[in-house]
């Protein structure tokens, strides 16, 4: 299961820099996770300052 980024994202980019498979990119309003690339390692979740990243449902 991939991770997802909620509206609490402040577009700081910390998550994108820590993703080992480059599954995170900047979207129009917030960063987004490509679920086809995400390996569900949780590295992004650990660095998010606002807690905006969670396992996708």
Buried (B, 14 or more C-beta within 10 A) or exposed (E): EBBBBEEEBEBBEBBBEBBEEEBBEEEEEBBBBEEEEBEBBEBBBEBBEEEBBEEEE
